Amino acid sequence: MAILLTRYWKWGLTILMGIGVFLFWSLGYPHALSYQEQYQLFLWTTDYFWERLSIAGGFADWLGEFIVQFYYYPWIGAVLLAILFVVMQRLAACLLPSRWYLLSFMPPILLWWLMGDVNVLLSLPVAVTLALALACVPLRGRLQWVDVVLIPVAWWLTGPVLWLYVIARLLQRGWRNLWTAGWLVAVQVLGYAWLLPQWPFQMVMTGLTYYRVPMQYPHLHGYEREVYELIWQDCQIRHEQWDKIIKRAGQYEVKTTFWSNSVNLALSQKRLLADRMFDFYQSGDDALIMPMKRDMTSNLPSAETYYRLGLINSAQRYMFDIQESILNGKKSGRCTKRIIECMLVNGHYKSALKYIDLLEKSLFYRGWAKEVRQIVTADAKTREQRINAHPQLGRLRQIRFKEDFLYSHSEKDKIFGLLFMNNHENKMALDYFIGEMLLRGNVQGVMQYMPWAQQYGGYRMMPLGYQDAVQCIQKRGDLPGSMYGAYVKRMMRR
């Protein structure tokens, strides 16, 4: 009876941990799962599998990506993470004496904490699980010499995390297995010299596939609130949850350009930018669209803004650059889809087909890609009719520029104005035109074009934000309680 009670108690703790993992990711951090999913594109092809297997740790990386593709629906991803962590804990328990059962929770808890660093890839917990599973396989008598072959193969499949296996064998069999440690060091050195000389030695010894940023390692400061707030914003932009962004912005702000870009985009989609823009933090003249930054995250709100404004070439260029800035060289399902949409708007059908082929080899983008292929491969008349009738693509075709030209980011207010003049139905361009002048403190331009905004903006009355700005300008900033006045004073103190 005591044994049964102990067994139930142990399984109870394990199940409790699994439920905790599921609730944590599905309710607390689903946006983190979406973030991870958008920076890979898992392809169901043998070429993709062998490509991953071509480096040490590649099999663990392939399995990790296989799981991460299901993050497309965060609740499924949370279920799979819970299963992975439960399996990891049970394997650790198999390697420990019964009285040390609680120590078996250390690997999943430590990895749970490390995953707070958004650049930690799922290949790390997968590799740990594989190494623990291997250590649980009993070896009797001379079978220990199977490690001569097993260690090189397992190292190539899982990477340097295989040290867990070696340590477990040392604990199981004592010092007579010490030779396996030396053998693993030799395997790593020989693997670097013969098979991976193009990689830095440090990365080969510490793992090529565990961390997204080369030559760096996980930060130990867990789940930073500001970082995850921006990730949450990006997730809401991806799913067009504009009301949620605006509501959250009134409760918590992150004083960065990314945050301002995201909130202003949400306001513009609800036609609230003219009324409420300066109710929220504005980072400066880059608060509507920031200049290009060479990383995989910063310009996502800007790319989305360009797309919805009708600046299709800029949106496509930003998405290309974002995808090429993914530091471990992987592709992005989200970016690839948006690149295809830009090509459809511009009529670049042959180029679009190349990217459609990729998405058709994925799981959750396949259905969309097949529908788009039917449009692209239809006869010319049918194709144009279907694209023009599409609620988003058809609208963008109407408001986009029809001719290519170069422009300076510092003159984007003029581009917004020209974009509106090109099509007066593009109210978002009008809002961004006036908003950009306000951010730059272009008093002359604001006063000159404010009647224009009133005439063409479709407002029943002058928006409150514009009223506040005009009054503040007329009184030379001496307007207590003015939101625009507070912004101008803050900029002047810089």
C-alpha positions as CSV (number, residue, x, y, z in Angstrom):
1,M,0.0,0.0,0.0
2,A,2.8,2.4,0.9
3,I,4.5,1.7,-2.5
4,L,1.3,2.4,-4.3
5,L,0.7,5.7,-2.4
6,T,4.3,6.7,-3.2
7,R,3.8,5.9,-6.9
8,Y,0.5,7.9,-7.0
9,W,2.3,10.8,-5.3
10,K,5.1,10.8,-7.8
11,W,2.8,10.6,-10.8
12,G,0.6,13.3,-9.2
13,L,3.6,15.7,-9.1
14,T,4.5,14.9,-12.7
15,I,0.9,15.5,-14.0
16,L,0.8,18.7,-12.0
17,M,3.9,19.9,-13.7
18,G,2.6,19.0,-17.1
19,I,-0.6,20.9,-16.4
20,G,1.4,23.9,-15.3
21,V,3.5,23.8,-18.4
22,F,0.4,23.7,-20.6
23,L,-1.4,26.5,-18.8
24,F,1.8,28.7,-18.7
25,W,2.2,28.6,-22.5
26,S,-1.4,28.4,-23.6
27,L,-2.7,31.1,-21.3
28,G,0.3,33.1,-20.2
29,Y,2.6,33.2,-23.1
30,P,0.9,32.0,-26.3
31,H,2.5,35.0,-28.1
32,A,5.9,33.6,-27.3
33,L,5.0,30.4,-29.2
34,S,3.7,32.4,-32.1
35,Y,7.0,34.3,-32.1
36,Q,9.0,31.1,-32.3
37,E,6.9,29.6,-35.1
38,Q,7.2,32.7,-37.3
39,Y,11.0,32.4,-37.5
40,Q,11.1,29.0,-39.1
41,L,9.5,27.2,-42.1
42,F,9.4,23.4,-41.5
43,L,9.2,21.6,-44.9
44,W,7.9,18.1,-45.2
45,T,10.6,17.0,-47.6
46,T,13.5,14.5,-47.5
47,D,15.9,17.3,-48.7
48,Y,14.9,19.4,-45.7
49,F,15.6,16.5,-43.3
50,W,19.0,15.7,-44.8
51,E,19.9,19.4,-44.7
52,R,19.2,19.5,-41.0
53,L,21.1,16.2,-40.4
54,S,24.2,17.6,-42.1
55,I,25.5,19.2,-38.9
56,A,26.1,18.0,-35.4
57,G,22.9,18.2,-33.4
58,G,20.8,18.4,-36.6
59,F,18.4,15.6,-35.7
60,A,17.5,17.3,-32.4
61,D,17.1,20.5,-34.4
62,W,14.8,18.8,-36.9
63,L,12.6,17.3,-34.1
64,G,12.5,20.7,-32.4
65,E,11.3,22.4,-35.6
66,F,8.8,19.6,-36.2
67,I,7.2,20.5,-32.8
68,V,7.5,24.3,-33.3
69,Q,5.5,24.2,-36.5
70,F,2.5,23.3,-34.4
71,Y,2.9,26.5,-32.5
72,Y,0.9,28.0,-35.3
73,Y,-2.0,27.1,-33.0
74,P,-0.5,27.9,-29.6
75,W,-2.7,25.5,-27.6
76,I,-1.4,22.6,-29.7
77,G,2.1,23.8,-29.1
78,A,1.4,24.0,-25.3
79,V,0.2,20.4,-25.3
80,L,3.3,19.2,-27.1
81,L,5.6,21.2,-24.7
82,A,3.8,19.7,-21.7
83,I,4.3,16.2,-23.1
84,L,8.0,16.9,-23.8
85,F,8.6,18.2,-20.3
86,V,6.8,15.3,-18.7
87,V,8.8,12.8,-20.7
88,M,12.0,14.6,-19.8
89,Q,11.2,14.5,-16.1
90,R,10.2,10.8,-16.1
91,L,13.5,10.0,-17.9
92,A,15.5,11.9,-15.3
93,A,13.5,10.0,-12.6
94,C,14.6,6.7,-14.1
95,L,18.2,7.6,-13.7
96,L,17.9,8.7,-10.0
97,P,17.4,6.7,-6.9
98,S,13.8,6.7,-5.7
99,R,14.5,8.9,-2.7
100,W,15.9,11.6,-5.0
101,Y,12.7,11.8,-7.1
102,L,12.3,15.6,-6.6
103,L,15.6,16.2,-8.3
104,S,14.2,14.8,-11.5
105,F,12.3,18.0,-11.9
106,M,15.4,20.1,-12.1
107,P,16.1,19.5,-15.9
108,P,12.6,20.6,-17.1
109,I,12.4,23.5,-14.6
110,L,15.9,24.8,-15.6
111,L,15.0,24.6,-19.3
112,W,11.7,26.1,-18.7
113,W,13.5,29.1,-17.2
114,L,16.1,29.2,-20.0
115,M,13.3,29.3,-22.6
116,G,12.5,32.8,-21.2
117,D,15.3,33.9,-23.5
118,V,13.5,34.1,-26.9
119,N,16.6,32.9,-28.7
120,V,16.8,29.6,-27.0
121,L,15.6,27.0,-29.5
122,L,13.5,24.0,-28.8
123,S,16.3,21.8,-30.1
124,L,18.0,22.2,-26.6
125,P,15.2,20.6,-24.5
126,V,14.7,18.0,-27.3
127,A,18.4,17.2,-27.2
128,V,18.4,16.9,-23.4
129,T,15.4,14.5,-23.6
130,L,17.2,12.3,-26.2
131,A,20.4,12.2,-24.1
132,L,18.4,11.2,-21.0
133,A,16.5,8.5,-23.0
134,L,19.8,7.1,-24.3
135,A,21.2,6.9,-20.7
136,C,18.1,5.0,-19.6
137,V,18.9,2.1,-21.9
138,P,20.7,-0.6,-19.8
139,L,24.1,-1.8,-20.9
140,R,25.3,-5.0,-19.3
141,G,28.8,-6.6,-19.3
142,R,30.9,-6.0,-22.3
143,L,28.0,-4.2,-24.0
144,Q,29.5,-1.0,-22.5
145,W,31.9,-1.0,-25.4
146,V,29.0,-0.2,-27.7
147,D,29.8,3.4,-26.6
148,V,32.7,3.4,-29.0
149,V,30.2,3.5,-31.9
150,L,27.2,5.0,-30.0
151,I,28.9,8.2,-28.8
152,P,29.9,9.5,-32.2
153,V,26.5,8.7,-33.7
154,A,24.6,10.2,-30.8
155,W,26.8,13.3,-30.7
156,W,26.0,13.9,-34.4
157,L,22.3,13.5,-33.7
158,T,22.0,15.5,-30.5
159,G,25.1,17.7,-30.2
160,P,27.2,18.5,-27.1
161,V,24.3,17.8,-24.7
162,L,25.4,14.2,-25.1
163,W,27.6,15.0,-22.1
164,L,24.5,14.3,-20.0
165,Y,24.7,10.7,-21.3
166,V,28.4,10.4,-20.4
167,I,27.8,11.7,-16.9
168,A,24.9,9.4,-16.4
169,R,27.0,6.4,-17.4
170,L,29.8,7.5,-15.0
171,L,27.3,7.6,-12.2
172,Q,25.9,4.2,-13.2
173,R,29.1,2.3,-13.8
174,G,31.7,4.2,-11.8
175,W,35.2,5.2,-12.9
176,R,35.6,2.3,-15.2
177,N,33.5,4.3,-17.7
178,L,35.7,7.4,-17.4
179,W,37.2,6.6,-20.8
180,T,33.8,7.7,-22.4
181,A,34.5,11.3,-21.3
182,G,37.8,11.3,-23.1
183,W,36.3,9.6,-26.1
184,L,33.5,12.2,-26.4
185,V,36.1,15.0,-26.3
186,A,38.1,13.3,-29.1
187,V,34.9,12.8,-31.1
188,Q,34.0,16.5,-30.8
189,V,37.6,17.6,-31.8
190,L,37.7,15.1,-34.7
191,G,34.2,16.2,-35.8
192,Y,35.3,19.8,-36.0
193,A,38.5,19.0,-37.8
194,W,37.1,16.6,-40.4
195,L,33.4,17.5,-40.9
196,L,32.8,21.0,-39.5
197,P,35.9,23.1,-40.1
198,Q,33.7,26.0,-41.5
199,W,32.2,26.5,-38.0
200,P,33.9,28.2,-35.1
201,F,35.5,25.7,-32.8
202,Q,33.6,27.2,-29.8
203,M,30.2,26.6,-31.4
204,V,31.1,23.1,-32.3
205,M,32.0,22.3,-28.7
206,T,29.0,24.1,-27.2
207,G,26.3,23.5,-29.8
208,L,25.4,24.7,-33.3
209,T,21.6,24.4,-33.0
210,Y,20.7,25.3,-29.4
211,Y,20.7,29.1,-29.7
212,R,19.6,31.4,-32.5
213,V,22.4,33.9,-32.1
214,P,25.8,32.5,-33.1
215,M,28.6,32.7,-30.5
216,Q,26.2,33.7,-27.8
217,Y,24.6,31.8,-24.9
218,P,21.2,32.0,-23.1
219,H,20.7,34.9,-20.7
220,L,19.8,33.9,-17.2
221,H,17.4,36.8,-16.5
222,G,14.2,34.9,-17.4
223,Y,11.1,36.4,-18.9
224,E,11.7,40.1,-19.3
225,R,8.4,41.9,-19.2
226,E,9.2,44.6,-21.8
227,V,10.6,42.1,-24.3
228,Y,7.5,39.9,-24.0
229,E,5.2,42.9,-24.2
230,L,6.6,43.8,-27.6
231,I,6.3,40.1,-28.7
232,W,2.7,40.2,-27.5
233,Q,2.1,43.4,-29.6
234,D,3.6,41.8,-32.7
235,C,1.4,38.7,-32.2
236,Q,-1.7,40.9,-32.1
237,I,-0.6,42.7,-35.2
238,R,-0.2,39.4,-37.0
239,H,-3.8,38.5,-36.1
240,E,-5.2,42.0,-36.5
241,Q,-6.3,42.4,-32.9
242,W,-6.3,46.2,-33.0
243,D,-8.6,46.7,-30.1
244,K,-6.5,44.6,-27.8
245,I,-3.4,46.6,-28.7
246,I,-5.1,49.9,-28.0
247,K,-6.6,48.7,-24.7
248,R,-3.3,47.2,-23.5
249,A,-1.4,50.4,-24.5
250,G,-3.5,52.4,-22.0
251,Q,-2.4,50.0,-19.2
252,Y,1.3,49.4,-19.9
253,E,3.8,51.1,-22.1
254,V,7.3,50.3,-23.3
255,K,9.1,53.4,-24.3
256,T,10.6,52.1,-27.6
257,T,10.1,52.9,-31.3
258,F,8.7,49.4,-31.8
259,W,5.9,50.0,-29.3
260,S,5.0,53.4,-30.8
261,N,4.9,51.9,-34.3
262,S,2.6,49.1,-33.1
263,V,0.2,51.3,-31.2
264,N,0.0,53.9,-34.0
265,L,-0.7,51.1,-36.6
266,A,-3.5,49.8,-34.4
267,L,-5.0,53.3,-34.0
268,S,-4.9,53.9,-37.7
269,Q,-6.8,50.6,-38.4
270,K,-9.6,51.8,-36.1
271,R,-9.4,55.4,-37.6
272,L,-8.4,56.7,-34.1
273,L,-4.9,58.0,-35.0
274,A,-6.1,61.6,-35.5
275,D,-8.0,61.6,-32.2
276,R,-5.8,59.7,-29.9
277,M,-2.2,59.6,-31.2
278,F,-0.7,61.7,-28.5
279,D,-2.6,60.0,-25.8
280,F,0.2,57.4,-26.0
281,Y,3.9,57.5,-25.9
282,Q,5.5,58.7,-29.1
283,S,9.2,58.0,-29.6
284,G,9.8,60.9,-32.0
285,D,9.8,61.3,-35.8
286,D,10.3,57.6,-36.2
287,A,7.1,56.8,-34.2
288,L,5.0,55.9,-37.3
289,I,7.6,54.0,-39.3
290,M,11.2,53.4,-38.2
291,P,14.1,53.3,-40.6
292,M,15.5,49.9,-41.5
293,K,17.3,48.0,-38.8
294,R,19.2,44.9,-39.6
295,D,17.5,42.5,-37.2
296,M,14.6,40.0,-37.5
297,T,12.1,41.8,-35.2
298,S,12.4,45.6,-35.0
299,N,10.9,46.4,-38.4
300,L,7.9,44.0,-38.3
301,P,5.4,46.8,-37.3
302,S,6.9,49.1,-40.0
303,A,6.6,46.4,-42.7
304,E,2.9,45.8,-41.7
305,T,2.4,49.6,-41.9
306,Y,3.9,50.0,-45.3
307,Y,1.8,47.1,-46.6
308,R,-1.5,48.6,-45.3
309,L,-0.6,52.0,-46.5
310,G,-0.1,50.7,-50.1
311,L,3.6,51.1,-50.2
312,I,4.0,47.6,-51.4
313,N,7.6,47.7,-52.6
314,S,8.8,49.0,-49.2
315,A,6.7,46.3,-47.4
316,Q,8.3,43.6,-49.6
317,R,11.8,44.9,-49.1
318,Y,11.3,45.1,-45.3
319,M,10.0,41.5,-45.2
320,F,12.9,40.3,-47.3
321,D,15.4,42.0,-45.0
322,I,13.6,40.7,-41.9
323,Q,13.7,37.1,-43.2
324,E,17.4,37.4,-44.2
325,S,18.2,38.7,-40.8
326,I,17.2,35.5,-39.0
327,L,20.5,34.7,-37.5
328,N,20.5,31.0,-37.8
329,G,19.7,31.2,-41.5
330,K,16.2,29.8,-41.4
331,K,13.2,31.0,-43.3
332,S,9.9,32.5,-42.0
333,G,6.5,31.2,-42.9
334,R,5.0,34.6,-42.0
335,C,7.4,36.6,-44.0
336,T,7.2,34.3,-47.0
337,K,3.4,34.6,-47.1
338,R,3.6,38.4,-47.0
339,I,6.2,38.5,-49.7
340,I,3.9,36.4,-51.9
341,E,1.0,38.8,-51.2
342,C,3.2,41.8,-52.2
343,M,4.1,40.0,-55.4
344,L,0.5,39.3,-56.2
345,V,-0.4,43.0,-55.7
346,N,2.4,44.0,-58.0
347,G,1.6,41.3,-60.6
348,H,4.9,39.4,-60.3
349,Y,3.3,36.0,-60.7
350,K,6.3,34.0,-61.8
351,S,8.3,35.1,-58.8
352,A,5.4,34.4,-56.5
353,L,5.2,30.8,-57.7
354,K,8.7,30.1,-56.4
355,Y,7.6,31.0,-52.9
356,I,4.2,29.3,-53.2
357,D,6.2,26.1,-53.9
358,L,7.9,26.4,-50.6
359,L,4.7,27.0,-48.6
360,E,3.0,24.1,-50.3
361,K,5.7,21.9,-48.6
362,S,4.7,23.1,-45.1
363,L,1.8,22.0,-43.0
364,F,-0.2,25.0,-41.9
365,Y,0.5,27.3,-44.8
366,R,-0.2,24.6,-47.4
367,G,-3.9,25.3,-47.8
368,W,-3.5,29.0,-48.3
369,A,-0.6,28.4,-50.8
370,K,-2.8,26.0,-52.9
371,E,-5.6,28.5,-53.0
372,V,-3.2,31.2,-54.2
373,R,-1.7,28.8,-56.8
374,Q,-5.2,28.4,-58.3
375,I,-5.4,32.2,-58.7
376,V,-1.9,32.6,-60.1
377,T,-2.2,29.7,-62.6
378,A,-5.6,30.7,-63.9
379,D,-6.0,32.4,-67.3
380,A,-5.0,36.1,-67.3
381,K,-8.6,37.5,-67.2
382,T,-9.8,35.2,-64.4
383,R,-6.6,35.9,-62.4
384,E,-7.0,39.6,-62.5
385,Q,-10.7,39.5,-61.7
386,R,-10.0,37.3,-58.6
387,I,-7.2,39.5,-57.3
388,N,-9.1,42.7,-57.9
389,A,-12.2,41.2,-56.1
390,H,-10.1,40.2,-53.1
391,P,-11.0,42.4,-50.1
392,Q,-7.4,43.2,-49.2
393,L,-5.3,42.6,-52.4
394,G,-7.9,44.4,-54.5
395,R,-7.9,47.4,-52.3
396,L,-4.1,47.6,-52.2
397,R,-4.0,47.5,-56.0
398,Q,-6.2,50.6,-56.0
399,I,-4.2,52.6,-53.5
400,R,-0.6,51.6,-54.3
401,F,1.8,53.6,-56.4
402,K,1.8,52.4,-60.0
403,E,5.3,53.6,-60.8
404,D,8.7,52.9,-59.1
405,F,10.8,55.7,-57.6
406,L,13.3,56.2,-54.9
407,Y,12.7,58.3,-51.8
408,S,14.4,59.2,-48.6
409,H,13.1,57.9,-45.3
410,S,13.6,61.4,-43.9
411,E,11.0,62.7,-46.4
412,K,8.3,60.1,-45.7
413,D,5.8,62.7,-44.8
414,K,5.8,63.8,-48.5
415,I,5.4,60.2,-49.5
416,F,2.3,59.9,-47.3
417,G,0.9,63.0,-48.9
418,L,1.6,61.8,-52.4
419,L,0.0,58.5,-51.5
420,F,-3.2,60.2,-50.4
421,M,-3.2,62.4,-53.5
422,N,-2.9,59.3,-55.6
423,N,-6.1,58.0,-54.1
424,H,-8.3,60.0,-51.8
425,E,-9.8,56.8,-50.4
426,N,-6.6,56.1,-48.7
427,K,-7.5,57.7,-45.4
428,M,-4.7,55.9,-43.6
429,A,-2.2,57.8,-45.7
430,L,-3.8,61.1,-44.8
431,D,-3.7,60.3,-41.1
432,Y,0.0,59.4,-41.4
433,F,0.7,62.5,-43.4
434,I,-0.6,64.8,-40.8
435,G,0.7,62.7,-38.0
436,E,4.2,62.7,-39.4
437,M,4.2,66.5,-39.6
438,L,3.1,66.8,-36.0
439,L,5.8,64.4,-34.9
440,R,8.4,66.5,-36.7
441,G,7.1,69.8,-35.4
442,N,6.4,71.0,-38.9
443,V,4.1,73.9,-37.7
444,Q,3.8,75.5,-41.1
445,G,2.8,72.3,-42.8
446,V,0.3,71.4,-40.1
447,M,-1.5,74.7,-40.3
448,Q,-1.5,74.6,-44.1
449,Y,-2.9,71.1,-44.5
450,M,-5.2,70.9,-41.5
451,P,-8.2,72.2,-43.5
452,W,-7.3,69.7,-46.2
453,A,-7.5,66.9,-43.6
454,Q,-10.9,68.2,-42.4
455,Q,-12.2,68.3,-46.0
456,Y,-11.0,64.9,-47.2
457,G,-10.7,63.0,-43.9
458,G,-14.4,62.1,-43.7
459,Y,-14.7,63.5,-40.1
460,R,-17.9,64.9,-38.9
461,M,-15.9,67.3,-36.8
462,M,-12.2,68.1,-36.4
463,P,-10.6,65.2,-34.5
464,L,-9.8,66.0,-30.9
465,G,-6.1,65.3,-31.4
466,Y,-5.9,67.8,-34.2
467,Q,-7.9,70.4,-32.2
468,D,-5.4,70.0,-29.3
469,A,-2.4,70.3,-31.6
470,V,-3.7,73.4,-33.4
471,Q,-4.5,75.1,-30.1
472,C,-1.1,74.3,-28.8
473,I,0.6,75.7,-31.9
474,Q,-1.6,78.8,-31.8
475,K,-0.7,79.4,-28.1
476,R,3.0,78.6,-28.8
477,G,2.9,75.6,-26.5
478,D,1.3,77.5,-23.5
479,L,-1.7,75.1,-23.2
480,P,-1.8,73.3,-19.9
481,G,-3.0,69.7,-20.2
482,S,-2.2,69.5,-23.9
483,M,-1.0,66.0,-24.9
484,Y,0.7,67.4,-28.0
485,G,2.3,70.1,-25.9
486,A,3.7,67.5,-23.5
487,Y,5.2,65.6,-26.5
488,V,6.8,68.8,-27.9
489,K,8.3,69.7,-24.5
490,R,9.7,66.2,-24.1
491,M,11.3,66.4,-27.6
492,M,12.8,69.8,-26.9
493,R,14.5,68.4,-23.7
494,R,16.3,65.7,-25.7
